[in-house]
Amino acid sequence: MTPTLTRTFTAGGTIGLNRVVIPGAADGAVVQAAAATGALIGVCRQPGGAVSGERCDVDVAGVTEVVAGGTITRGALLTSDANGAVIAATAAAGSNVRVIGIALVSAASGDIIPVLLAPGSFQG
C-alpha cells in the first residue's frame, strides 16, 4: 500500500481522471493544468473526473497515478502539458518551470504511471 494525502476541492471546469490540477479562480476550487508555468498542486483522483461545480478529490502528497503526455524516462522531473498530462520538465535559460513530481517508471504517451508528488519549480 502506498499512502497518499488526498484533499477535496470543487472543480472549476472539466477535469479528467489522473490529470494535473492548479488552483481555480475561487478558494477551494481547482482546474485542469494547461501549462508548465501553472501552480501545479496535485492530481485529480475523482473516479470519472469532474465537471464544473462537482467535488474533485486531489492527491497532493505521496505516490499517485498520472497520464503521461509524452515519452518519459524514470527519475525525470515532471510538469504539465496543455492537457493536464505529465511530461518531462525542461526550461530554457531564464525561464521558470513548475514541477509536480518525479517519474517512478519510464513511459510513452498515454500510459498511466506512478509519480512521486513533489511540487516545486526551477529556472533554466
N, C-alpha and C positions, 0 to 999 in steps of 0.2 A: 504494500500500500504506500502511496506517495501522498502525504497530506498537502493540501493547498489551503490558502486563505481566500475565501470567496465572499464578495460583498454584493449586495443587491442595489441596483440603480434603476432608473427609469430610462427607457430607450427614447432618445430624441429624434429617431428616424429608424429606418430599416437597418438591422444589424444581423449579419449571418453568424451561425454557429461556428466556433473556432476562429473567429476573426478578431483582430486587434481593435481596441476602442480607445477613445480620447474623451476628456470631459466635454459635456454638451454645453448649450447656452445657459442652462439653469443649474443651480446647485442640485446635486443628486442625480443628474442626467448624464448619459453617455451617448456618443455617436460612433459609428464605424470610422476608424482611421482612414485617411486618404493620402498620407504623405509621410516621408521620413522625418519631417520637421515638426509634426504634431506632438502634443504632450501625451505620449503613449503611456497608459496606466494599467492595462490588463487585457484579458481575452474573454470574449463572450462565451459562456458555457451554458446559456439558456437553451434547452432542447428545442430544436427547430428555429433558433434565432429569435428575434424580437422585432416588432414594428413600433412606431411612434406611440408613446404613452403606456406601453406594456412594461412589465417587470423584466429586468435583464440581469441575470446572475453573471458576475465577472470575477474570474480568478485574477487576483492581484499579487499573490506570492506563492512560491512553491514551483512544482513542475506541472505543466498543463499541456494540452494538445492544441496545435495551431495549423492552419492550412499554409503550405509552402507556396509562394508565388513565383518561384524560380529555382534554379539549381543551388543547393546549399551544401556546404561541407560541415560535418560535425565539428563543434567547437567555435563556429563562426558567431560573431555578434550579429543580432538580427534587428531589423527595423521593419516598418510597414511600407507596402506598396500602395497604389491608388485604390486597391480593393480590400484593404484590411488584412491581406495575407502577409506572411513574413518573407523577407528577402535578406540577403547578406548586406550588412551595413557598410557603406563606403562614403567617403567625404572628400570633396575637392578642397584644396588649400583655402583656409579661411572660412569654410562652410561648416555649420553646425548640423549634426545628425542626432536624432533621438534614438535610443535603443530600448527594445522591450525585453531582450533576454539573450540566451546562448543556446544554440542548436545542440541537442544531445545525440543526434544521428544525422547522417547525410541524407539528402532528399532531392527529388525532382519536383517540378511544378505540379501542383495538385495533390501531392502527398500530404497526409496529416501526420505531423511529427511532434515528439515530446520536446518541450522547451523549458529550460530553467529560467523562470521570470527574474529579471534583474534590470528594472528600468533605470535609465541613465542617459547620458549624452556624451558626445566627444566632438572635437573640432579637427578638421583635416588640415 
